[in-house]
């Protein structure tokens, strides 16, 4: 099992909640569990630390990361900055095939009853819109931030909102992208992320 496979397996366990927030991640135990040496485990923990899913503490070693409400609000501000830039660069370069791919993701979102799957499809939808910008490092930063914050949002937010509200906002954003209306698309995207901030503050 490579460092990539260990990273993917650990990330899934954290995102699904089978490794809860604050759980200690001992290298020796994980190496045994995955049947590998400590080296790929160490590398995986480093990568997940960069994604914000794992944090290193002097006394406990690596643990599943936790974030306070103020930290989450600030992370969402960073998302607004990165994602509005990516969308602004992407819209003039979008093709009909990009719009079609985004619609297909929304259809899968509508058909799903799994909150965990909504999280994945939400990220997939946003990245589908940003990918034409052709900035791989920017896209990677966005993906890492969204993945890193997902578990904390699920821990802090009730899922009463479900999927209707985000989906209607997704439709409006896509409509603005199809119309190549950059200012409107950016305004809608900013509001879309700000709604998550408001939900956190209301909870």
HUWO-V507835 format. One record per residue. N is the residue number from 1. PSI is psi in radians with two decimals (none if undefined). Layout:
[[N,PSI] [N,PSI]]
This chain:
[[1,2.21] [2,2.98] [3,-0.62] [4,-0.82] [5,-0.72] [6,-0.73] [7,-0.85] [8,-0.80] [9,-0.79] [10,-0.72] [11,-0.80] [12,-0.74] [13,-0.64] [14,-0.81] [15,-0.52] [16,-0.17] [17,0.07] [18,-0.34] [19,1.84] [20,2.89] [21,2.31] [22,-0.11] [23,2.38] [24,2.43] [25,1.60] [26,2.21] [27,-0.77] [28,-0.81] [29,-0.70] [30,-0.68] [31,-0.73] [32,-0.82] [33,-0.74] [34,-0.07] [35,0.73] [36,3.03] [37,3.10] [38,-0.37] [39,-0.94] [40,-0.52] [41,-0.78] [42,-0.77] [43,-0.75] [44,-0.76] [45,-0.65] [46,-0.79] [47,-0.75] [48,-0.45] [49,-0.72] [50,-0.55] [51,-0.15] [52,0.15] [53,-0.42] [54,2.50] [55,2.64] [56,2.19] [57,2.54] [58,-0.66] [59,-0.60] [60,-0.24] [61,-2.47] [62,2.32] [63,2.80] [64,2.17] [65,2.62] [66,2.64] [67,2.46] [68,2.90] [69,-0.84] [70,-0.66] [71,-0.72] [72,-0.72] [73,-0.71] [74,-0.71] [75,-0.67] [76,-0.57] [77,-0.72] [78,-0.72] [79,-0.78] [80,-0.80] [81,-0.85] [82,-0.78] [83,-0.61] [84,-0.62] [85,-0.80] [86,-0.74] [87,-0.72] [88,-0.72] [89,-0.53] [90,-0.68] [91,-0.83] [92,-0.32] [93,-0.02] [94,2.50] [95,2.94] [96,-0.58] [97,-0.55] [98,-0.74] [99,-0.72] [100,-0.76] [101,-0.71] [102,-0.70] [103,-0.66] [104,-0.67] [105,-0.73] [106,-0.63] [107,-0.69] [108,-0.65] [109,-0.83] [110,-0.59] [111,-0.18] [112,2.53] [113,0.16] [114,2.01] [115,-0.61] [116,-0.71] [117,-0.61] [118,-0.69] [119,-0.80] [120,-0.79] [121,-0.57] [122,-0.82] [123,-0.76] [124,-0.74] [125,-0.87] [126,-0.78] [127,-0.57] [128,-0.67] [129,-0.58] [130,-0.42] [131,-0.69] [132,-0.26] [133,-0.36] [134,0.56] [135,1.50] [136,-0.65] [137,-0.69] [138,-0.78] [139,-0.70] [140,-0.73] [141,-0.76] [142,-0.83] [143,-0.77] [144,-0.73] [145,-0.77] [146,-0.75] [147,-0.74] [148,-0.55] [149,-0.37] [150,-0.84] [151,-0.66] [152,-0.65] [153,-0.70] [154,-0.61] [155,-0.55] [156,-0.56] [157,2.49] [158,2.69] [159,0.50] [160,-0.61] [161,-0.42] [162,-2.33] [163,-0.18] [164,-0.87] [165,-0.90] [166,-0.66] [167,-0.72] [168,-0.61] [169,-0.69] [170,-0.76] [171,-0.74] [172,-0.73] [173,-0.80] [174,-0.71] [175,-0.77] [176,-0.62] [177,-0.77] [178,-0.69] [179,-0.07] [180,0.59] [181,1.52] [182,-0.88] [183,-0.71] [184,-0.78] [185,-0.74] [186,-0.73] [187,-0.76] [188,-0.70] [189,-0.75] [190,-0.79] [191,-0.67] [192,-0.81] [193,-0.62] [194,-0.52] [195,-0.61] [196,-0.70] [197,-0.80] [198,-0.74] [199,-0.65] [200,-0.70] [201,-0.47] [202,-0.47] [203,none]]
